[in-house]
Amino acid sequence: MRNLFICTKPYQYLMCRLIVEGYGYTNSELIVLNHFEGASSFVNKLQNLKVWSRVYFIDDAGTNELSSKLNPFQKIFFYQDWQKLLPSSIKNWDSYESLYIAHEGVATEYGIMKKFYEFKKPVIMYEEGFGNYINVNQHQNIFKRMLKEVSHLFGIPGSYLGRLKYVDKVLVQRPDIIINEKHNPIRKKVVRLPISLSEFLLLPNIRKEMNNIFPQLDELLLQIEGINKISLFLGESYNAKLKNYQGYMDKIIELVEDSSKDVDAIFIKQHPGDDKMLEFGNRDKKIILIPKILPIELLYALFNEKLKLLKVFTLGSTAAINLHNLFLNQCDIEVNILSDKTLPVSQSGNVQKFKEMALKFGVKHSVIPI
């Protein structure tokens, strides 16, 4: 029997690979959805590994974009016709033992999840970000917010990832946080990941494998030679949708520079879903642009206890919390949230979600207005 995994971004691939390694699976297949720049070439690299029995590339970008624009009421009808969301390239659904997904709200993942439920096969969700730990329902419209709070009753994704009856189990880094919250509706579903992220990233076979998948790591290793104090800015996918993209990013980088007098270099990490190119011009500090496709958590293995100071600047990315937890006992670390109240709630709301999640994880942070 086979296990089927789905990922929509490079970090999710790390989670899938962690689960395969932790449980010792030997017959697993992987679906990579076209939700990030370079997804197709990424799949080509994965197909050369012996880890996966088969790797599929599915371009569902149009379907996913359509579903993201629907209001909660429209999504009820959209998701009811879930059969049309199934990729035609995959047959024999009943031959799989279980399904691993990151997000029940992604259209293709939803359709495949429903298919597994139809065959009474277990669906396991793995931690991806905010949604398992906090309520992600941010609608300002009271009616829409109320509708989303009860949407799980209609089989539609709503407030917490993993709440739908189709999901049997949720694998997370910190199940204790969820279990101790009586109001969290997935508290009886959560289980700890089979291996910690820090342990996984330092495994010799995984480090070798990551170098094969991400050849950019070799060049980055040369760039960080002699560097042990850094600032790191983490971008968001919505940055690319801003009208004055370069001007906005220049403003952020200047802000980061002003707070980085005591570091050797500033690292810039755009979101893998950001398809824009950045220009830096002349800067007082050395700027290192990290390839978008690289999961930023790989810095942990790259520096390998050589870092003395890490300053993280984020617009609300949960990667900042991962980095905090990874480097906490290795170097001094500061976490700074960049807050822009001029952005729509759908974008600026990440700051509030980050604050709530940081509180749960015990991550001390500062808020810097943009």
Buried (B, 14 or more C-beta within 10 A) or exposed (E): EBBBBBBBBBBBBBBBBBBBBBBEBEEBBBBBBBBBBBBEEBBEBBEEEEBBEEBBBBBBEEBBEEBEEBEBBEBBEBBEEBEEBBBEEBEEBEEBBBBBBBBBBBBBBBBBBBBBBEEEBBBBBBBBBBBBBBBBBBBEEEEBBEBBBEBBEBBBBBBBBBBBEBBBBBBBBBBEBBBEBEEBBBBEBBEEBBBBBBEBBBBEEBBEBBBEBBEBBEEBEEBBEEBBBBBBBBBBBBBBEBEEBEEBBBBBBEBBBEBBEEBBBBBBBBBBBBEBEBEEEEEEBEBBBBBBBBBBBBBBBBBEEEBBBBBBBBBBBBBBBBBBBBBBEBBEBBBBBBBBEEBEEEBBBBBBBBBEBBEBBEBEBEEBEB
